[in-house]
Amino acid sequence: MAMFYSRSNRLFQEYSLDDYLRQIGNSLNEALRNIPLSRIEESGEEALTKELFGQFKISAPVIDEEKIDIDAKEADIEVVPELGFHDEPITVRGFVIIVKIPFNGNGEMFNFSASTYSPSGTPEGEVEAGNLVLNYETREKDPEKIKNLWKDDISSIKQNLSWIERDIEAFNATLEGNIKAGVLKRKKDAENNKSIIDKLKD
């Protein structure tokens, strides 16, 4: 009989990080296409490149294991009997446990799957106001066995974050160069377009 239950959503599965990075690249290209020539001339190519890099650079969230908050209370929970002629749940007395893990950074990243992932699946959890929240229900009586559940989940979360961070680092590594090339191209195109417009007015 399963002893632990969660009522949250699976982490790191809802969206593809690769698709997200591609969307950022498309947004960057659109931003570059719409930069007026006057802005490039006023800001300078180097300063504008740094500004856009700061705007489009992304990072993985970092969890703070030192500040984990755990709330546990006695409660009625539903379980499926191990023996019997039906699989309908029954109500028993157990514990409801809420584990809140503070994090810094973009909480959206907990919804993305990296290019590397575990076939065994991911933990369940929710993102709420700067905290990653894990919810459990159990009839287990051994505190250490209960603690091991979220310790295992946290290990899995850290592993998934490391895979996300690796993909992001690869994206950021080429970002500044792509922006610099894009600014130079936009400047050249804008100058050519200005020249054509000036000639039309002659």
C-alpha positions in Angstrom: 0.0 0.0 0.0 1.4 3.4 -0.9 2.1 5.4 2.2 2.6 8.9 0.8 0.5 11.1 -1.4 0.8 14.5 -3.0 -1.9 16.9 -4.3 0.3 19.1 -6.4 1.5 19.1 -10.0 4.5 17.5 -11.5 7.5 19.8 -11.6 9.8 20.2 -14.7 7.3 18.7 -17.1 4.7 21.2 -18.3 6.8 23.0 -20.9 10.0 22.5 -23.0 12.9 24.7 -22.0 14.2 24.4 -25.6 10.9 26.0 -26.9 11.2 28.7 -24.2 14.8 29.6 -25.2 13.7 29.6 -28.9 10.9 32.1 -27.9 13.4 34.3 -26.2 15.5 34.3 -29.3 12.5 35.3 -31.4 11.7 38.1 -29.0 15.3 39.3 -29.2 15.2 39.3 -33.0 12.0 41.3 -33.0 13.5 43.8 -30.5 16.6 44.2 -32.8 14.5 44.8 -35.9 12.6 47.6 -34.1 15.6 49.5 -32.8 15.6 53.0 -34.3 18.9 54.1 -35.9 18.9 57.2 -33.6 19.0 55.0 -30.6 22.0 53.0 -31.8 23.8 56.3 -32.6 22.9 57.8 -29.2 23.6 54.8 -27.0 26.5 53.3 -29.0 26.8 49.7 -30.2 28.7 48.4 -27.1 26.3 50.0 -24.5 23.2 48.8 -26.4 24.6 45.3 -26.6 25.2 45.2 -22.9 21.7 46.6 -22.2 20.0 44.0 -24.4 22.2 41.2 -22.9 21.0 42.2 -19.4 17.4 42.2 -20.7 17.5 38.8 -22.4 20.0 36.8 -20.3 18.2 34.2 -18.1 19.2 32.2 -15.1 18.0 29.1 -13.2 16.4 29.5 -9.8 18.4 28.6 -6.7 16.7 26.9 -3.8 17.7 27.8 -0.2 17.9 24.5 1.7 19.0 26.3 4.9 15.6 28.0 5.3 13.2 25.2 4.6 9.9 25.5 6.6 8.0 22.4 7.6 4.4 22.4 8.8 2.8 19.1 9.9 -0.5 18.4 11.5 -2.7 15.4 12.3 -5.6 15.0 9.8 -8.0 12.5 8.2 -6.5 11.3 4.9 -7.7 8.9 2.2 -5.8 5.8 1.3 -6.6 2.8 -0.9 -6.8 -0.5 1.1 -4.0 -3.0 0.4 -6.4 -5.9 0.8 -10.1 -6.0 -0.1 -12.5 -6.5 -3.0 -12.5 -2.9 -4.2 -10.1 -0.1 -4.8 -12.2 2.6 -3.2 -10.3 4.8 -0.8 -11.0 4.8 2.9 -10.4 7.5 5.5 -7.8 7.0 8.1 -6.0 9.2 10.6 -2.6 10.4 9.5 -0.5 13.4 8.9 -0.6 16.3 6.4 2.8 17.9 5.8 3.7 21.0 3.9 7.3 21.7 3.0 8.2 25.2 1.8 11.6 25.7 0.2 12.5 29.4 -0.5 14.2 30.1 -3.8 15.8 33.0 -5.6 15.2 33.6 -9.3 12.6 32.9 -11.9 10.0 30.4 -10.6 8.8 29.7 -14.1 11.8 27.5 -14.6 10.3 24.8 -12.3 7.8 24.2 -15.1 10.3 23.5 -17.8 11.9 20.2 -18.8 15.6 20.4 -19.8 17.2 18.6 -22.7 18.4 16.0 -20.1 15.8 14.5 -17.9 15.2 11.4 -15.7 12.9 8.7 -17.1 11.8 8.0 -13.5 9.8 11.2 -13.4 9.9 14.3 -11.3 8.5 15.4 -7.9 5.2 17.1 -7.5 5.1 20.7 -6.2 3.8 24.2 -6.6 5.4 27.6 -6.8 3.9 30.2 -4.4 5.4 33.6 -3.6 9.1 32.8 -3.7 8.6 29.3 -2.3 8.6 25.9 -3.8 5.8 24.0 -1.9 5.7 20.2 -1.5 2.6 18.6 0.0 2.4 15.2 1.5 -0.1 13.0 3.2 1.0 9.9 5.1 0.0 7.4 7.8 3.7 6.6 8.4 4.8 6.9 12.0 8.6 6.9 11.6 9.8 10.6 11.4 13.0 9.6 9.5 11.1 7.8 6.8 8.8 10.8 6.4 11.8 13.2 6.2 13.5 11.0 3.6 10.5 11.6 1.2 11.2 15.3 0.8 14.9 14.8 1.1 14.7 12.5 -2.0 12.4 15.0 -3.7 14.8 17.9 -3.0 17.7 15.8 -4.5 15.6 15.3 -7.6 14.8 19.0 -7.8 18.4 19.9 -7.5 19.3 17.5 -10.2 16.7 18.9 -12.6 17.8 22.4 -11.8 21.4 21.5 -12.7 20.2 20.2 -16.1 18.3 23.4 -16.7 21.3 25.5 -15.6 23.5 23.7 -18.1 21.0 24.4 -21.0 20.8 28.1 -19.9 24.5 28.5 -19.7 24.8 27.2 -23.3 22.2 29.8 -24.3 23.8 32.7 -22.5 27.3 31.8 -23.8 26.2 32.7 -27.4 23.7 35.4 -26.4 26.1 38.4 -26.2 27.7 37.6 -29.5 24.4 37.2 -31.2 23.2 40.5 -29.8 26.3 42.3 -31.0 26.0 40.9 -34.5 22.3 41.7 -34.5 22.9 45.3 -33.4 25.6 45.8 -36.2 23.2 44.3 -38.8 20.3 46.5 -37.6 22.6 49.5 -37.8 23.6 48.7 -41.4 20.1 47.9 -42.5 18.7 51.1 -40.8 21.4 53.2 -42.5 20.6 51.7 -45.9 16.9 52.2 -45.4 17.5 55.8 -44.3 19.6 56.4 -47.5 16.8 55.0 -49.6 14.2 57.2 -47.9 16.3 60.3 -48.3 16.7 59.6 -52.0 13.0 59.2 -52.3 12.5 62.7 -50.9 15.0 64.3 -53.3 
